[in-house]
Amino acid sequence: MGIDISKDKIDFCLLDTLNHEVVKRGTITNTRKELIKWLNMLDHNHITFAMEHTGHYGAMLCWVLSEKSAIFYLINPLELKKSLGIQRGKTDSIDAYRIANYTFVNKHTLRPVELPCKELRKLKALITARQQFVKISVQLQNSIKANIILNKTIDIKGLIKRQKAQLTFTKKTLESIEQEMQEIIKSSKELSKSYEKVTKVIGIGPMTAIKCIAATDNFIKFSNARKFSCHCGLAPFPYQSGSSVKGRNRTHYLKEASLKGILFKAAISAIQHDPQLKKYYTRKLNEGKHKLSVLNAVANKLVFRIFAVAKRNEPFVKLSA
C-alpha cells in the first residue's frame, strides 16, 4: 500500500503483489481516530505500508502503524523522485500509486521502520527547536549590531531595547531546552551510558554527543561509522569515468548539514586538545592539503572514534602524539 500524506488527509493505493493490479484506492482524514478506524477495516497484518518521509504530517500514521505492529517503510522523497524517471502529471492519488509501485520494485533494498523510544523522539523535537532558536539568536545579534550603527544618525533606541529583550528571552529559552535535553538523557539508562562514552572523546561536547545519539537512534540506525559519515557528508567518494574523467575524491552535496557543521566545530576543538590529531592536522597542512579538506578528515576520524566507544564497552583512551 502506497500512502501520500498531506496535512489534513492521506491518499492510499493498495496493489496486489501477484498481478500488480490496483485493489483499492481512497482518501481519509489524517487524524488518529480516523486512522485507527481505517486500519481496523484492513487486514493490516498482511499489508506492507509505504510512505514518503514527510516529518510531522506523517508522525501520527507512523505511531498508529507501530501500535498495530504493522510493517511499514519511510521513503526518502528525493530518492523516490529520482527513481521515477520522466513523469507527466501529478496528483495525490497518482503519487500514492507511484509509492506503492516503487515499494513493490525495491522491496529487497528497503528496511522496515522501527520507531525509536519516546525519549529519543522527544530529543529530536527539542534538537529541531533548538536549531530554530539558535538561528533567531544569530539574526537578532546581527540586527542589533546594525541598528546600533544606524542609531548614530536616527534615534531607534526603542527598537534596539525591544530587540535586546527578545534576545535575552531567546537565550533563556535555549538554556531551558538544553537543560531539558540533559534531563531526558539522564532519565534513560541506555542514553545516559552512550552519552558518557561519547563525551569522553576529545572534541565531542554535550550538544555534539546529543545530536549524534539522536541522529543514529542511539547508534542503532547506522550499522557502521562509514555510513554515518556518508549521512553527515564527511565521507569522500571517487569521481572517475573512463580515461578522460579523473576528478579528485570529494564529499557529496547530499548531506545532513547541521550534523556536518557541528562535527566540524568538534574537529576544530579536537586539533587543539588532542596531540595525535593536532600532529595529523599539521602534517597534512605541510603536505599542501587544503585546510577544510583536513578538517573534514579530522571530523571523519571523530565519527569513527564515536562509533568505536559507543559500540564497545571500552572507554576512550587519549593517545600521545
Secondary structure as UniProt FT lines:
FT   STRAND          2..5
FT   STRAND          9..15
FT   TURN            17..19
FT   STRAND          22..29
FT   HELIX           32..40
FT   TURN            41..43
FT   HELIX           44..46
FT   STRAND          48..52
FT   HELIX           55..58
FT   HELIX           59..67
FT   TURN            68..69
FT   STRAND          71..75
FT   HELIX           77..83
FT   HELIX           92..106
FT   TURN            107..109
FT   HELIX           118..150
FT   TURN            151..153
FT   HELIX           157..187
FT   HELIX           189..198
FT   TURN            199..200
FT   TURN            202..203
FT   HELIX           206..215
FT   TURN            216..220
FT   HELIX           225..232
FT   STRAND          237..241
FT   TURN            242..244
FT   STRAND          245..250
FT   HELIX           257..273
FT   HELIX           275..286
FT   TURN            287..288
FT   HELIX           291..311
//
